[in-house]
Amino acid sequence: PLRGDWSARLDEVVVDTHGPVVLVAHSLGCILAAWWAAHSQHTAK
């Protein structure tokens, strides 16, 4: 997968979700989740 496309899609899903979001990831998804959390404006820090 292309990181930009993949993280943009994750961002879309998070924005469109009502209520709290909990990410559960495995393997390559862990890399996406970590990268997204570090770069997205939609994360709680």
PDB file of N, CA, C and O in Angstrom:
ATOM      1  N   PRO A   1       0.822  -1.209   0.000  1.00  0.00           N
ATOM      2  CA  PRO A   1       0.000   0.000   0.000  1.00  0.00           C
ATOM      3  C   PRO A   1       0.859   1.265   0.000  1.00  0.00           C
ATOM      4  O   PRO A   1       1.989   1.259   0.488  1.00  0.00           O
ATOM      5  N   LEU A   2       0.324   2.317  -0.538  1.00  0.00           N
ATOM      6  CA  LEU A   2       0.997   3.610  -0.517  1.00  0.00           C
ATOM      7  C   LEU A   2       0.626   4.335   0.774  1.00  0.00           C
ATOM      8  O   LEU A   2      -0.553   4.521   1.077  1.00  0.00           O
ATOM      9  N   ARG A   3       1.647   4.740   1.529  1.00  0.00           N
ATOM     10  CA  ARG A   3       1.405   5.317   2.852  1.00  0.00           C
ATOM     11  C   ARG A   3       0.463   6.512   2.801  1.00  0.00           C
ATOM     12  O   ARG A   3      -0.436   6.620   3.635  1.00  0.00           O
ATOM     13  N   GLY A   4       0.648   7.401   1.850  1.00  0.00           N
ATOM     14  CA  GLY A   4      -0.206   8.582   1.767  1.00  0.00           C
ATOM     15  C   GLY A   4      -1.666   8.238   1.543  1.00  0.00           C
ATOM     16  O   GLY A   4      -2.550   8.791   2.198  1.00  0.00           O
ATOM     17  N   ASP A   5      -1.918   7.323   0.617  1.00  0.00           N
ATOM     18  CA  ASP A   5      -3.297   6.900   0.332  1.00  0.00           C
ATOM     19  C   ASP A   5      -3.901   6.176   1.526  1.00  0.00           C
ATOM     20  O   ASP A   5      -5.049   6.405   1.906  1.00  0.00           O
ATOM     21  N   TRP A   6      -3.102   5.307   2.095  1.00  0.00           N
ATOM     22  CA  TRP A   6      -3.556   4.479   3.212  1.00  0.00           C
ATOM     23  C   TRP A   6      -3.879   5.338   4.435  1.00  0.00           C
ATOM     24  O   TRP A   6      -4.913   5.150   5.076  1.00  0.00           O
ATOM     25  N   SER A   7      -2.994   6.275   4.752  1.00  0.00           N
ATOM     26  CA  SER A   7      -3.231   7.120   5.925  1.00  0.00           C
ATOM     27  C   SER A   7      -4.368   8.113   5.670  1.00  0.00           C
ATOM     28  O   SER A   7      -5.101   8.458   6.597  1.00  0.00           O
ATOM     29  N   ALA A   8      -4.522   8.574   4.433  1.00  0.00           N
ATOM     30  CA  ALA A   8      -5.642   9.466   4.110  1.00  0.00           C
ATOM     31  C   ALA A   8      -6.969   8.744   4.306  1.00  0.00           C
ATOM     32  O   ALA A   8      -7.929   9.326   4.811  1.00  0.00           O
ATOM     33  N   ARG A   9      -7.021   7.488   3.909  1.00  0.00           N
ATOM     34  CA  ARG A   9      -8.255   6.713   4.086  1.00  0.00           C
ATOM     35  C   ARG A   9      -8.548   6.499   5.566  1.00  0.00           C
ATOM     36  O   ARG A   9      -9.698   6.610   5.991  1.00  0.00           O
ATOM     37  N   LEU A  10      -7.523   6.195   6.354  1.00  0.00           N
ATOM     38  CA  LEU A  10      -7.710   6.036   7.796  1.00  0.00           C
ATOM     39  C   LEU A  10      -8.230   7.339   8.393  1.00  0.00           C
ATOM     40  O   LEU A  10      -9.136   7.320   9.226  1.00  0.00           O
ATOM     41  N   ASP A  11      -7.672   8.453   7.980  1.00  0.00           N
ATOM     42  CA  ASP A  11      -8.114   9.753   8.467  1.00  0.00           C
ATOM     43  C   ASP A  11      -9.583   9.995   8.120  1.00  0.00           C
ATOM     44  O   ASP A  11     -10.339  10.488   8.957  1.00  0.00           O
ATOM     45  N   GLU A  12      -9.993   9.656   6.904  1.00  0.00           N
ATOM     46  CA  GLU A  12     -11.394   9.812   6.494  1.00  0.00           C
ATOM     47  C   GLU A  12     -12.327   8.999   7.388  1.00  0.00           C
ATOM     48  O   GLU A  12     -13.370   9.488   7.819  1.00  0.00           O
ATOM     49  N   VAL A  13     -11.945   7.770   7.657  1.00  0.00           N
ATOM     50  CA  VAL A  13     -12.784   6.896   8.476  1.00  0.00           C
ATOM     51  C   VAL A  13     -12.891   7.438   9.897  1.00  0.00           C
ATOM     52  O   VAL A  13     -13.974   7.434  10.482  1.00  0.00           O
ATOM     53  N   VAL A  14     -11.789   7.900  10.450  1.00  0.00           N
ATOM     54  CA  VAL A  14     -11.802   8.439  11.812  1.00  0.00           C
ATOM     55  C   VAL A  14     -12.685   9.686  11.882  1.00  0.00           C
ATOM     56  O   VAL A  14     -13.468   9.836  12.820  1.00  0.00           O
ATOM     57  N   VAL A  15     -12.564  10.567  10.911  1.00  0.00           N
ATOM     58  CA  VAL A  15     -13.359  11.797  10.902  1.00  0.00           C
ATOM     59  C   VAL A  15     -14.845  11.479  10.767  1.00  0.00           C
ATOM     60  O   VAL A  15     -15.679  12.144  11.383  1.00  0.00           O
ATOM     61  N   ASP A  16     -15.179  10.477   9.973  1.00  0.00           N
ATOM     62  CA  ASP A  16     -16.584  10.123   9.734  1.00  0.00           C
ATOM     63  C   ASP A  16     -17.204   9.284  10.850  1.00  0.00           C
ATOM     64  O   ASP A  16     -18.414   9.055  10.846  1.00  0.00           O
ATOM     65  N   THR A  17     -16.404   8.829  11.793  1.00  0.00           N
ATOM     66  CA  THR A  17     -16.898   7.989  12.877  1.00  0.00           C
ATOM     67  C   THR A  17     -17.379   8.863  14.032  1.00  0.00           C
ATOM     68  O   THR A  17     -16.691   9.793  14.453  1.00  0.00           O
ATOM     69  N   HIS A  18     -18.553   8.553  14.527  1.00  0.00           N
ATOM     70  CA  HIS A  18     -19.095   9.293  15.673  1.00  0.00           C
ATOM     71  C   HIS A  18     -18.686   8.562  16.947  1.00  0.00           C
ATOM     72  O   HIS A  18     -18.869   7.350  17.064  1.00  0.00           O
ATOM     73  N   GLY A  19     -18.145   9.290  17.877  1.00  0.00           N
ATOM     74  CA  GLY A  19     -17.713   8.683  19.128  1.00  0.00           C
ATOM     75  C   GLY A  19     -16.233   8.379  19.118  1.00  0.00           C
ATOM     76  O   GLY A  19     -15.534   8.672  18.148  1.00  0.00           O
ATOM     77  N   PRO A  20     -15.759   7.793  20.196  1.00  0.00           N
ATOM     78  CA  PRO A  20     -14.332   7.498  20.316  1.00  0.00           C
ATOM     79  C   PRO A  20     -13.893   6.411  19.333  1.00  0.00           C
ATOM     80  O   PRO A  20     -14.669   5.532  18.961  1.00  0.00           O
ATOM     81  N   VAL A  21     -12.643   6.499  18.931  1.00  0.00           N
ATOM     82  CA  VAL A  21     -12.055   5.522  18.011  1.00  0.00           C
ATOM     83  C   VAL A  21     -10.890   4.848  18.716  1.00  0.00           C
ATOM     84  O   VAL A  21     -10.040   5.516  19.306  1.00  0.00           O
ATOM     85  N   VAL A  22     -10.854   3.540  18.654  1.00  0.00           N
ATOM     86  CA  VAL A  22      -9.737   2.764  19.188  1.00  0.00           C
ATOM     87  C   VAL A  22      -9.153   1.976  18.030  1.00  0.00           C
ATOM     88  O   VAL A  22      -9.855   1.188  17.397  1.00  0.00           O
ATOM     89  N   LEU A  23      -7.881   2.180  17.751  1.00  0.00           N
ATOM     90  CA  LEU A  23      -7.226   1.447  16.673  1.00  0.00           C
ATOM     91  C   LEU A  23      -6.597   0.179  17.225  1.00  0.00           C
ATOM     92  O   LEU A  23      -5.894   0.206  18.235  1.00  0.00           O
ATOM     93  N   VAL A  24      -6.856  -0.914  16.559  1.00  0.00           N
ATOM     94  CA  VAL A  24      -6.226  -2.195  16.872  1.00  0.00           C
ATOM     95  C   VAL A  24      -5.533  -2.623  15.595  1.00  0.00           C
ATOM     96  O   VAL A  24      -6.174  -2.736  14.551  1.00  0.00           O
ATOM     97  N   ALA A  25      -4.243  -2.861  15.663  1.00  0.00           N
ATOM     98  CA  ALA A  25      -3.487  -3.144  14.441  1.00  0.00           C
ATOM     99  C   ALA A  25      -2.588  -4.355  14.618  1.00  0.00           C
ATOM    100  O   ALA A  25      -2.268  -4.770  15.732  1.00  0.00           O
ATOM    101  N   HIS A  26      -2.195  -4.905  13.483  1.00  0.00           N
ATOM    102  CA  HIS A  26      -1.287  -6.048  13.456  1.00  0.00           C
ATOM    103  C   HIS A  26      -0.355  -5.883  12.266  1.00  0.00           C
ATOM    104  O   HIS A  26      -0.780  -5.447  11.196  1.00  0.00           O
ATOM    105  N   SER A  27       0.885  -6.221  12.444  1.00  0.00           N
ATOM    106  CA  SER A  27       1.862  -6.250  11.366  1.00  0.00           C
ATOM    107  C   SER A  27       2.016  -4.864  10.730  1.00  0.00           C
ATOM    108  O   SER A  27       2.316  -3.896  11.429  1.00  0.00           O
ATOM    109  N   LEU A  28       1.818  -4.761   9.435  1.00  0.00           N
ATOM    110  CA  LEU A  28       2.001  -3.491   8.737  1.00  0.00           C
ATOM    111  C   LEU A  28       1.018  -2.429   9.222  1.00  0.00           C
ATOM    112  O   LEU A  28       1.305  -1.235   9.141  1.00  0.00           O
ATOM    113  N   GLY A  29      -0.125  -2.854   9.719  1.00  0.00           N
ATOM    114  CA  GLY A  29      -1.093  -1.913  10.278  1.00  0.00           C
ATOM    115  C   GLY A  29      -0.538  -1.165  11.483  1.00  0.00           C
ATOM    116  O   GLY A  29      -0.938  -0.029  11.737  1.00  0.00           O
ATOM    117  N   CYS A  30       0.370  -1.778  12.226  1.00  0.00           N
ATOM    118  CA  CYS A  30       1.006  -1.104  13.367  1.00  0.00           C
ATOM    119  C   CYS A  30       1.843   0.078  12.892  1.00  0.00           C
ATOM    120  O   CYS A  30       1.869   1.133  13.526  1.00  0.00           O
ATOM    121  N   ILE A  31       2.522  -0.116  11.771  1.00  0.00           N
ATOM    122  CA  ILE A  31       3.332   0.969  11.215  1.00  0.00           C
ATOM    123  C   ILE A  31       2.426   2.111  10.768  1.00  0.00           C
ATOM    124  O   ILE A  31       2.722   3.280  11.019  1.00  0.00           O
ATOM    125  N   LEU A  32       1.324   1.771  10.105  1.00  0.00           N
ATOM    126  CA  LEU A  32       0.366   2.796   9.685  1.00  0.00           C
ATOM    127  C   LEU A  32      -0.195   3.529  10.898  1.00  0.00           C
ATOM    128  O   LEU A  32      -0.227   4.760  10.913  1.00  0.00           O
ATOM    129  N   ALA A  33      -0.633   2.800  11.905  1.00  0.00           N
ATOM    130  CA  ALA A  33      -1.236   3.416  13.086  1.00  0.00           C
ATOM    131  C   ALA A  33      -0.251   4.357  13.776  1.00  0.00           C
ATOM    132  O   ALA A  33      -0.630   5.452  14.192  1.00  0.00           O
ATOM    133  N   ALA A  34       0.992   3.947  13.899  1.00  0.00           N
ATOM    134  CA  ALA A  34       2.004   4.788  14.544  1.00  0.00           C
ATOM    135  C   ALA A  34       2.286   6.035  13.711  1.00  0.00           C
ATOM    136  O   ALA A  34       2.372   7.136  14.254  1.00  0.00           O
ATOM    137  N   TRP A  35       2.430   5.870  12.410  1.00  0.00           N
ATOM    138  CA  TRP A  35       2.701   7.011  11.530  1.00  0.00           C
ATOM    139  C   TRP A  35       1.519   7.973  11.542  1.00  0.00           C
ATOM    140  O   TRP A  35       1.697   9.186  11.657  1.00  0.00           O
ATOM    141  N   TRP A  36       0.315   7.428  11.424  1.00  0.00           N
ATOM    142  CA  TRP A  36      -0.888   8.255  11.413  1.00  0.00           C
ATOM    143  C   TRP A  36      -1.027   9.029  12.726  1.00  0.00           C
ATOM    144  O   TRP A  36      -1.332  10.222  12.711  1.00  0.00           O
ATOM    145  N   ALA A  37      -0.806   8.362  13.852  1.00  0.00           N
ATOM    146  CA  ALA A  37      -0.921   9.013  15.163  1.00  0.00           C
ATOM    147  C   ALA A  37       0.082  10.160  15.310  1.00  0.00           C
ATOM    148  O   ALA A  37      -0.207  11.165  15.959  1.00  0.00           O
ATOM    149  N   ALA A  38       1.247  10.005  14.711  1.00  0.00           N
ATOM    150  CA  ALA A  38       2.271  11.043  14.808  1.00  0.00           C
ATOM    151  C   ALA A  38       2.001  12.229  13.884  1.00  0.00           C
ATOM    152  O   ALA A  38       2.481  13.333  14.143  1.00  0.00           O
ATOM    153  N   HIS A  39       1.242  12.016  12.813  1.00  0.00           N
ATOM    154  CA  HIS A  39       1.088  13.054  11.799  1.00  0.00           C
ATOM    155  C   HIS A  39      -0.329  13.602  11.617  1.00  0.00           C
ATOM    156  O   HIS A  39      -0.500  14.665  11.019  1.00  0.00           O
ATOM    157  N   SER A  40      -1.319  12.919  12.105  1.00  0.00           N
ATOM    158  CA  SER A  40      -2.698  13.352  11.886  1.00  0.00           C
ATOM    159  C   SER A  40      -3.089  14.467  12.846  1.00  0.00           C
ATOM    160  O   SER A  40      -2.591  14.549  13.968  1.00  0.00           O
ATOM    161  N   GLN A  41      -3.988  15.316  12.380  1.00  0.00           N
ATOM    162  CA  GLN A  41      -4.532  16.366  13.239  1.00  0.00           C
ATOM    163  C   GLN A  41      -5.702  15.841  14.061  1.00  0.00           C
ATOM    164  O   GLN A  41      -6.243  16.566  14.896  1.00  0.00           O
ATOM    165  N   HIS A  42      -6.098  14.597  13.837  1.00  0.00           N
ATOM    166  CA  HIS A  42      -7.280  14.034  14.494  1.00  0.00           C
ATOM    167  C   HIS A  42      -6.929  13.053  15.610  1.00  0.00           C
ATOM    168  O   HIS A  42      -7.743  12.197  15.956  1.00  0.00           O
ATOM    169  N   THR A  43      -5.754  13.165  16.165  1.00  0.00           N
ATOM    170  CA  THR A  43      -5.377  12.257  17.241  1.00  0.00           C
ATOM    171  C   THR A  43      -5.391  12.987  18.577  1.00  0.00           C
ATOM    172  O   THR A  43      -5.129  14.187  18.649  1.00  0.00           O
ATOM    173  N   ALA A  44      -5.697  12.255  19.614  1.00  0.00           N
ATOM    174  CA  ALA A  44      -5.590  12.781  20.973  1.00  0.00           C
ATOM    175  C   ALA A  44      -4.170  12.512  21.434  1.00  0.00           C
ATOM    176  O   ALA A  44      -3.671  11.394  21.307  1.00  0.00           O
ATOM    177  N   LYS A  45      -3.536  13.508  21.954  1.00  0.00           N
ATOM    178  CA  LYS A  45      -2.140  13.326  22.366  1.00  0.00           C
ATOM    179  C   LYS A  45      -1.978  13.580  23.841  1.00  0.00           C
ATOM    180  O   LYS A  45      -0.871  13.474  24.368  1.00  0.00           O
TER     181      LYS A  45
END
